């Protein structure tokens, strides 16, 4: 399989992209899906999501104080 960066992958191989997608190479081609879930059930007026590309995770924190996490009641991915 040839990915978007022109890198060759063997059939049956798995890898994670720089933008946090998990990909798998089959004889039919490349299948990719997100390697993260996104918070949706939180106070959007008070809080903001911060994405960490190194860990492929979101943290939901107060807009005025990023040291304070906000409760999240629902995630999608």
Beta strands, then each sheet from edge to edge (+ up, - down):
strand 1: 14-16
strand 2: 21-26
strand 3: 29-34
strand 4: 38-39
strand 5: 47-52
strand 6: 57-62
strand 7: 75-76
sheet 1: 1+ 2- 3+
sheet 2: 4+ 7-
sheet 3: 5+ 6-
end
